[in-house]
């Protein structure tokens, strides 16, 4: 997690470390630990929420790439939520609700929905680890039915470009 400094001088990276004084204050700033702990939880939840939305956007776009959402692709998403360490921390019920809403939006107004989902994905472009995780998830969805269609491969490449990744490097690593 990135270190954040507030006007009080409290560094978010210091919470829970030996630098934290357990006497209810940090450097005389007057910040109570329960309030700071709640703030840390909210910041983490915010980061997880953005990642959850980006992950489900990738899943939805990958699932509808071949114009058909198969049960195996739903299984691929469930598998990713239960096996991918970065996704295991997310609320799977909320993730699936988000996924279904995105798929519905893509089915009813694909151009507008895709534009919105692309923005959610682009937010992860600055974080290489998260971007690669998103592409692993996309690959799991695309490959879930055992066959990879040209439209799915093209969508994978497009998603890589949104995340500033080179698909020529990412695809071979996943497909092997």
Secondary structure, DSSP 4 states (H G I P E B T S, - for coil): ----B-TT--BGGGTTSTTS-TTS-STT----HHHHHHHHHHHHHHHHHHHHHHHHHHHHHHHHTTS---HHHHHHHHHHHHH-HHHHTS-HHHHHHHHHHHHHHHHH-HHHHHHHHHHHHHTTTT-HHHHHHHHHHHHHHHHTTS---HHHHHHHHHHHHHTT--HHHHHHHHH-
